[in-house]
Amino acid sequence: MALTFTVPSDPQHSTAEQIAAVHADPGFGRFFTDHMTTIQWSVDQGWHDAQLVPYGPITLDPAAAVLHYGQEIFEGMKAYRHADGSVWTFRPEANAARYNRSARRLGLPELPEQDFLTAIEKLVQVDERWVPSVGEQSLYLRPFMFASESFLGVRPAHHVTHMVIASPVGPYFPGGVQPVDIWLETAYSRAAPGGTGAAKCGGNYAASLTAQAEAYERGCSQVLFLDAVEHRWLEELGGMNIFLVTADGQLLTPELSGTILEGVTRDSVLTVARDLGLETVERRISHDELAEGVRSGHVTEVFACGTAAVITPIRAIKSSGDQIVLPDAPDGVSLRIRQQLVDIQYGRAADPHGWLHRLA
Ligand SMILES: *Cc1c(COP(=O)(O)O)cnc(C)c1O
């Protein structure tokens, strides 16, 4: 049976002026709306106590398992305001399904898809004024689930909490899309076969942060991870999937190997690319193939993709003692696919695959 959400009787409301001030310069993940959703789960009661409450700090016992063993998963989605004022999200069923795959891998309970969606709908409806209406701004939605049981024993927690928070975010590239430099990481691995690479969990991010910090020091904004066994095959960036475009009209991306995250954007890029007449190929790609392809001109574009930035073109791939530089592609495939996806999300293009889901 679907959960029923309680709504606060005296909702706290920021003033229109306060919201406008945030919308003027939201950045990413710095400001949050007036409310949040919480749902509890226990072995005895299953999912229960679904509430919409004022946004604010939560009380957690210092022995809460998540603080010790990192049993946690999350999702990242966006709510987009269309020109007619309506608010929509993009392929939420795909996020709900992935959330449950992540939950299974992390020993967390599955949340029924309907409850996952209702938790988002309720939050966006009560905080609708927070959905920006300018340019490529949106309301970023962050569902997450963690082990809230107070217990230091090592086993899947018997008490778990699901929450959703929402944050107005500005365009990822305020000055127009800017190609970035990335660091090809040969020492650190993000995920190993049999590990949690295909789950969207905080632990994978924790494992990537040192590499990310070192990449920053080398003037790169992201890390490109290779497979953990041979250090030879392209996997993905810390939080984005990677694509190559070839001179003969192919779009290549590493196959889903169990160690990379199955991005909703990745899947949407593959679909939009086929709609645009490109041939798409999912297979293993070695870093030698990438380097030689760029040098010979066979690989014409490389880009990363994910919900936050949609598509980020890559200018250069740096590694110790080497650097591969991509040619400028202002009219390239990357930006054409990006435009098509963004136009669908903001309701400016037809939605032939039924990807949009109305929230308000
Ligand atoms: C979230 C994420 C992505 C991108 O997934 P989208 O569904 O496209 O946002 C890619 N890689 C990792 C490691 C991620 O956590």
The ligand as an ORCA input file, in Angstrom:
! r2SCAN-3c Opt
* xyz 0 1
  C      25.363      9.966    -10.692
  C      26.582      9.463    -11.383
  C      26.732      9.530    -12.777
  C      25.731     10.212    -13.682
  O      24.472      9.660    -13.585
  P      23.205     10.481    -14.115
  O      22.058      9.570    -13.819
  O      23.416     10.696    -15.548
  O      23.177     11.750    -13.349
  C      27.862      8.976    -13.337
  N      28.820      8.409    -12.571
  C      28.715      8.342    -11.232
  C      29.803      7.702    -10.459
  C      27.596      8.864    -10.590
  O      27.504      8.800     -9.263
*
